[in-house]
Amino acid sequence: MNVTAGYSLRDDGGIDVTNRGFLPQESRWKEAQGKAYFVNAPDEGYLKVSFFGPFYGSYVIFELDHKDYQYAFVSGPDTSYLWLLARTPHVAQSLIDRFIDRAGEAGFDTASLIFPSQE
């Protein structure tokens, strides 16, 4: 399944979030629109994100490519949610290995990770 996430600044200081994924069994795209706000300061990778009205979930950036901003490792408030976000559809195996190692160190069940096809 091809998966993308798009982000753009909002006039109120937040961020618009658009998540898309292609459902091959249905031959269609599915899209979710959300909004995010910084919990503390805009230079801290800790946001609250909502796709469902007044309900917000945590979005914690625990590693970021500060040099070129090509990837981010992101989790929820606990070990229930985990993402490797990248600017390109394909990333080096060394980055995937680093992501798995860091996630394991943080207590995530890395055997359950899913890496969607980005063809």
TATA-V774355 format. One line per field, one symbol per residue. phi: phi as a letter, one per 20 degrees, with the letter a starting at -180 (. if undefined). burial: 1 if it has 16 or more other C-alpha atoms within 10 Angstrom, else 0. Layout:
phi = ???
burial = ???
//
This chain:
phi = .fcccdcbfefenececcdcbedffdlbedccdbbccffdcfedfccdccdcmeedcfcdedbbfffdlebbdccefbeecbcddcfdfccfgfffffgffffffenfeffefddffde
burial = 00110000000001111101110000000000011111000000111111100001011110000000001111110000011111000000000000110110000100000000000
//
